[in-house]
Amino acid sequence: MSAIQNLQSYDPFADLGESGDTGAQQEYIHIRIQQRNGRKTLTTIQGLPATFDKKRMLKIFKKDFACNGTLVEDEELGSVIQLQGDQRTKVLTLLVSEGGVDKKQVKIHGF
């Protein structure tokens, strides 16, 4: 009877820890939309690099998109920018054209 060799294979569910060979995880900028009540929506932007001034970015977003917004400090997610309305594509185009962010670094979520 032959020994089962499958037990020495790679376990994808095992924790790799700090010494894992997953490579450097790329930090993404997440742009999400949340449905409020009726037709009202809320756009959230998280994961902006530390090189960006969040308050200044919020001011630019509010002025260019003619919407209101706020900067929320979260203990898990860090600084999150919230904007009124569906501003996902506008934020993406502004970050890519003016901010110098690569389009591959931005993930758009929702609908």
Residue frames as a rotation matrix with the C-alpha (Angstrom) as fourth column:
MET 1
0.583 0.812 0.000 0.00
0.812 -0.583 0.000 0.00
0.000 0.000 -1.000 0.00
SER 2
-0.284 -0.711 0.643 1.41
0.689 -0.618 -0.378 3.39
0.666 0.336 0.666 -0.95
ALA 3
-0.457 0.047 -0.888 1.62
0.760 -0.499 -0.417 6.35
-0.463 -0.865 0.192 1.44
ILE 4
0.626 0.716 0.309 -0.62
0.780 -0.568 -0.263 9.33
-0.013 0.405 -0.914 0.87
GLN 5
-0.451 -0.887 0.101 1.56
0.893 -0.447 0.062 12.12
-0.010 0.118 0.993 -0.50
ASN 6
0.068 0.572 0.817 -1.18
0.539 -0.710 0.453 14.75
0.840 0.410 -0.356 -0.63
LEU 7
0.777 0.273 -0.568 -0.65
0.629 -0.275 0.728 15.68
0.042 -0.922 -0.385 3.03
GLN 8
-0.143 -0.899 -0.414 2.68
0.769 -0.365 0.525 17.36
-0.623 -0.243 0.744 2.24
SER 9
-0.140 0.129 0.982 1.06
0.864 -0.468 0.185 19.74
0.483 0.874 -0.046 -0.27
TYR 10
-0.930 -0.221 0.293 0.60
0.120 -0.938 -0.326 23.47
0.346 -0.268 0.899 0.28
ASP 11
-0.215 0.873 -0.438 -2.26
0.966 0.125 -0.225 24.46
-0.141 -0.472 -0.870 2.59
PRO 12
-0.438 0.033 0.899 -3.87
0.468 -0.845 0.259 27.65
0.768 0.534 0.354 1.24
PHE 13
0.584 0.769 0.261 -5.78
0.128 -0.405 0.905 28.23
0.802 -0.495 -0.335 4.48
ALA 14
0.286 -0.563 -0.775 -2.75
0.955 0.230 0.185 28.14
0.074 -0.794 0.604 6.76
ASP 15
0.972 0.001 -0.237 -1.65
0.059 -0.970 0.238 31.42
-0.229 -0.245 -0.942 8.33
LEU 16
0.511 -0.822 0.249 1.54
0.553 0.094 -0.828 32.67
0.657 0.561 0.503 6.76
GLY 17
0.533 -0.290 -0.795 2.29
0.723 -0.333 0.606 35.19
-0.440 -0.897 0.032 9.49
GLU 18
0.684 -0.343 -0.644 4.91
-0.320 -0.934 0.158 37.89
-0.656 0.098 -0.748 9.06
SER 19
-0.346 -0.938 0.035 7.42
-0.418 0.187 0.889 35.67
-0.840 0.293 -0.457 7.28
GLY 20
0.366 0.574 0.732 5.04
0.416 0.603 -0.681 34.64
-0.833 0.554 -0.018 4.49
ASP 21
-0.726 -0.677 0.119 6.07
0.358 -0.226 0.906 35.02
-0.587 0.701 0.407 0.87
THR 22
0.290 0.918 0.271 2.96
0.824 -0.095 -0.559 36.89
-0.487 0.385 -0.784 -0.22
GLY 23
-0.384 -0.480 0.789 5.03
0.802 -0.596 0.028 39.88
0.457 0.644 0.614 -1.32
ALA 24
-0.943 0.046 -0.329 4.29
0.137 -0.847 -0.513 43.49
-0.302 -0.529 0.793 -0.52
GLN 25
-0.124 0.972 0.201 0.55
0.948 0.176 -0.265 43.95
-0.293 0.157 -0.943 -0.38
GLN 26
-0.750 -0.121 0.650 -0.46
0.455 -0.808 0.374 46.87
0.480 0.576 0.661 -2.53
GLU 27
-0.611 0.546 -0.573 -2.41
0.386 -0.426 -0.818 49.56
-0.691 -0.721 0.049 -0.74
TYR 28
-0.494 0.545 0.677 -5.61
0.775 -0.076 0.627 50.40
0.393 0.835 -0.385 -2.56
ILE 29
-0.913 0.402 -0.064 -7.80
-0.349 -0.853 -0.388 53.48
-0.211 -0.332 0.919 -2.46
HIS 30
-0.667 0.736 0.121 -11.37
0.744 0.667 0.041 52.28
-0.051 0.117 -0.992 -1.95
ILE 31
-0.850 0.524 -0.042 -14.26
-0.525 -0.841 0.131 54.35
0.033 0.134 0.990 -3.26
ARG 32
-0.795 0.600 -0.083 -17.60
0.606 0.784 -0.133 53.05
-0.015 -0.156 -0.988 -1.99
ILE 33
-0.605 0.709 0.362 -21.22
-0.462 -0.683 0.566 54.11
0.648 0.175 0.741 -2.22
GLN 34
-0.892 0.406 -0.200 -23.82
0.406 0.521 -0.751 53.67
-0.201 -0.751 -0.629 0.50
GLN 35
-0.373 0.857 0.355 -27.55
0.344 -0.228 0.911 53.93
0.862 0.462 -0.209 -0.03
ARG 36
-0.979 0.174 0.103 -29.31
-0.172 -0.448 -0.877 56.20
-0.107 -0.877 0.469 2.42
ASN 37
-0.305 0.934 0.186 -33.07
0.401 0.303 -0.865 56.70
-0.864 -0.189 -0.466 2.19
GLY 38
0.724 0.652 -0.226 -34.86
0.017 -0.344 -0.939 57.06
-0.689 0.676 -0.261 -1.12
ARG 39
0.859 -0.406 0.313 -32.55
0.357 0.036 -0.933 58.37
0.367 0.913 0.176 -3.84
LYS 40
0.731 -0.592 0.338 -29.98
-0.677 -0.689 0.258 59.73
0.081 -0.418 -0.905 -1.38
THR 41
0.754 -0.570 -0.328 -26.49
0.479 0.818 -0.320 58.22
0.450 0.084 0.889 -1.49
LEU 42
0.803 -0.590 0.080 -23.19
-0.449 -0.511 0.733 58.68
-0.391 -0.625 -0.675 0.31
THR 43
0.716 -0.652 -0.251 -19.74
0.052 0.408 -0.911 58.23
0.697 0.639 0.326 -1.26
THR 44
0.856 -0.494 0.155 -16.87
-0.214 -0.065 0.975 57.16
-0.472 -0.867 -0.161 1.01
ILE 45
0.616 -0.764 -0.192 -13.17
-0.220 0.068 -0.973 57.34
0.757 0.641 -0.126 0.12
GLN 46
0.843 -0.374 0.386 -10.65
-0.354 0.153 0.922 55.47
-0.404 -0.915 -0.003 2.24
GLY 47
0.554 -0.715 0.426 -7.04
0.654 0.691 0.309 54.47
-0.515 0.107 0.850 1.95
LEU 48
0.915 -0.289 0.281 -5.65
-0.017 -0.724 -0.690 57.73
0.403 0.626 -0.667 0.62
PRO 49
0.158 -0.935 -0.319 -1.85
0.766 0.319 -0.558 57.79
0.623 -0.156 0.766 0.97
ALA 50
0.356 -0.087 -0.931 -0.31
0.831 -0.426 0.358 59.84
-0.428 -0.900 -0.079 3.75
THR 51
-0.718 -0.680 0.149 1.18
0.662 -0.601 0.448 62.19
-0.215 0.421 0.882 1.15
PHE 52
-0.303 0.705 0.641 -2.28
0.430 -0.499 0.752 63.64
0.850 0.504 -0.152 0.50
ASP 53
-0.987 0.133 0.089 -3.63
-0.148 -0.554 -0.819 66.30
-0.060 -0.822 0.567 2.84
LYS 54
-0.631 0.776 0.027 -7.08
0.775 0.627 0.074 64.91
0.040 0.068 -0.997 3.64
LYS 55
-0.007 0.647 -0.763 -8.63
0.530 -0.644 -0.551 68.24
-0.848 -0.408 -0.338 4.66
ARG 56
-0.461 -0.233 -0.857 -7.41
-0.494 -0.734 0.465 69.91
-0.737 0.638 0.223 1.50
MET 57
-0.990 0.139 0.000 -8.65
0.088 0.624 0.776 67.00
0.108 0.769 -0.631 -0.64
LEU 58
-0.325 0.924 -0.204 -12.06
0.885 0.221 -0.409 67.30
-0.333 -0.313 -0.889 1.03
LYS 59
-0.055 0.254 -0.966 -12.14
0.029 -0.966 -0.255 71.01
-0.998 -0.042 0.046 0.28
ILE 60
-0.790 -0.293 -0.538 -11.27
-0.513 -0.164 0.843 70.36
-0.335 0.942 -0.021 -3.38
PHE 61
-0.852 0.516 0.096 -13.91
0.515 0.790 0.333 67.61
0.096 0.333 -0.938 -3.66
LYS 62
-0.135 0.859 -0.494 -16.60
0.744 -0.242 -0.623 69.80
-0.655 -0.451 -0.606 -2.13
LYS 63
-0.154 0.025 -0.988 -15.84
-0.297 -0.955 0.022 72.75
-0.942 0.297 0.155 -4.37
ASP 64
-0.851 -0.285 -0.440 -15.43
-0.488 0.121 0.865 70.82
-0.193 0.951 -0.242 -7.65
PHE 65
-0.848 0.515 -0.123 -18.40
0.420 0.796 0.436 68.49
0.322 0.318 -0.892 -7.20
ALA 66
-0.534 0.651 0.539 -20.79
-0.584 -0.745 0.322 71.02
0.611 -0.142 0.778 -5.60
CYS 67
0.386 0.617 -0.686 -21.60
0.182 0.678 0.712 68.69
0.904 -0.399 0.150 -2.71
ASN 68
0.512 -0.198 0.836 -21.17
-0.826 -0.380 0.416 68.62
0.236 -0.903 -0.358 1.03
GLY 69
0.408 -0.420 -0.811 -18.73
0.139 0.906 -0.399 66.32
0.903 0.050 0.428 2.79
THR 70
0.760 -0.186 0.623 -16.95
-0.649 -0.271 0.710 65.49
0.037 -0.944 -0.327 6.00
LEU 71
-0.155 -0.875 -0.459 -13.76
-0.485 0.473 -0.735 63.85
0.860 0.109 -0.498 7.24
VAL 72
0.826 0.487 0.283 -14.38
-0.507 0.425 0.750 60.95
0.245 -0.763 0.598 9.64
GLU 73
-0.333 -0.938 0.098 -11.58
-0.860 0.260 -0.439 59.49
0.386 -0.230 -0.893 11.78
ASP 74
0.812 0.555 -0.178 -12.04
-0.461 0.799 0.387 55.74
0.357 -0.232 0.905 12.29
GLU 75
0.340 -0.718 0.607 -9.81
-0.767 0.162 0.621 53.67
-0.544 -0.677 -0.495 14.55
GLU 76
0.263 -0.216 0.940 -9.72
0.289 0.947 0.137 50.69
-0.920 0.236 0.312 12.16
LEU 77
0.549 0.090 0.831 -9.91
0.827 0.088 -0.555 52.38
-0.123 0.992 -0.027 8.75
GLY 78
-0.606 -0.776 -0.175 -8.10
0.749 -0.630 0.205 55.64
-0.269 -0.007 0.963 9.48
SER 79
-0.563 0.378 -0.735 -9.32
-0.272 -0.924 -0.267 58.81
-0.780 0.049 0.623 7.80
VAL 80
-0.453 0.541 0.709 -12.43
0.851 0.500 0.162 58.36
-0.267 0.677 -0.686 5.67
ILE 81
-0.915 0.206 -0.348 -13.82
-0.286 -0.937 0.199 61.11
-0.285 0.282 0.916 3.44
GLN 82
-0.350 0.878 0.326 -17.61
0.771 0.468 -0.432 61.10
-0.532 0.101 -0.841 3.09
LEU 83
-0.961 0.082 -0.264 -19.31
-0.216 -0.817 0.534 63.00
-0.173 0.570 0.803 0.27
GLN 84
-0.094 0.990 0.107 -22.99
-0.198 0.087 -0.976 63.48
-0.976 -0.113 0.187 -0.47
GLY 85
0.620 0.466 -0.632 -24.29
-0.697 -0.042 -0.715 61.91
-0.360 0.884 0.299 -3.66
ASP 86
0.744 -0.342 0.574 -22.79
0.469 0.879 -0.084 59.44
-0.476 0.332 0.815 -6.11
GLN 87
0.741 -0.551 -0.384 -19.34
-0.623 -0.778 -0.087 60.94
-0.251 0.304 -0.919 -6.76
ARG 88
0.552 -0.553 0.624 -17.43
0.187 0.811 0.554 57.71
-0.812 -0.189 0.551 -7.54
THR 89
0.471 -0.381 0.796 -16.46
0.882 0.195 -0.429 58.42
0.008 0.904 0.428 -11.16
LYS 90
0.819 -0.154 0.553 -15.71
-0.035 -0.975 -0.221 62.08
0.573 0.161 -0.803 -10.47
VAL 91
0.731 -0.576 0.366 -13.40
-0.495 -0.080 0.865 61.17
-0.469 -0.814 -0.343 -7.58
LEU 92
0.475 -0.546 0.690 -11.65
0.555 0.794 0.247 58.57
-0.683 0.266 0.681 -9.74
THR 93
0.564 -0.250 0.787 -11.01
0.723 -0.309 -0.617 60.98
0.398 0.917 0.006 -12.62
LEU 94
0.834 -0.264 0.484 -9.80
-0.377 -0.914 0.151 63.72
0.402 -0.309 -0.862 -10.26
LEU 95
0.665 -0.613 0.427 -7.42
-0.269 0.337 0.902 61.37
-0.697 -0.715 0.059 -8.43
VAL 96
0.409 -0.513 0.755 -5.98
0.776 0.631 0.008 59.99
-0.480 0.583 0.656 -11.67
SER 97
0.529 -0.170 0.831 -5.65
0.642 -0.561 -0.523 63.31
0.555 0.810 -0.188 -13.51
GLU 98
0.593 -0.234 0.771 -4.72
-0.378 -0.926 0.010 65.74
0.711 -0.297 -0.637 -10.72
GLY 99
0.791 -0.180 0.584 -3.48
-0.565 0.150 0.811 63.49
-0.234 -0.972 0.017 -7.93
GLY 100
-0.068 -0.868 -0.492 -1.07
-0.941 0.219 -0.256 61.39
0.330 0.446 -0.832 -9.94
VAL 101
-0.140 0.110 0.984 -2.60
-0.598 0.783 -0.173 58.15
-0.789 -0.613 -0.044 -8.67
ASP 102
-0.925 -0.174 -0.338 -2.41
-0.374 0.577 0.726 55.08
0.069 0.798 -0.599 -10.89
LYS 103
-0.069 0.988 -0.139 -5.84
-0.926 -0.011 0.378 53.82
0.372 0.155 0.915 -11.94
LYS 104
-0.006 -0.004 -1.000 -4.84
-0.009 1.000 -0.004 50.29
1.000 0.009 -0.006 -10.88
GLN 105
-0.901 -0.386 -0.197 -4.52
0.207 0.017 -0.978 51.49
0.381 -0.922 0.064 -7.27
VAL 106
-0.664 0.722 0.195 -8.17
-0.726 -0.562 -0.396 52.56
-0.176 -0.404 0.898 -7.05
LYS 107
-0.867 0.492 -0.075 -11.03
0.467 0.857 0.220 50.12
0.173 0.155 -0.973 -6.43
ILE 108
-0.638 0.750 0.175 -14.61
-0.731 -0.662 0.168 51.25
0.242 -0.021 0.970 -6.98
HIS 109
-0.932 0.357 -0.068 -17.27
0.355 0.854 -0.381 49.36
-0.078 -0.379 -0.922 -5.04
GLY 110
-0.481 0.840 -0.249 -21.07
-0.071 -0.321 -0.945 49.39
-0.874 -0.437 0.214 -5.23
PHE 111
0.406 0.852 -0.330 -24.04
-0.526 -0.077 -0.847 48.85
-0.747 0.517 0.417 -7.52
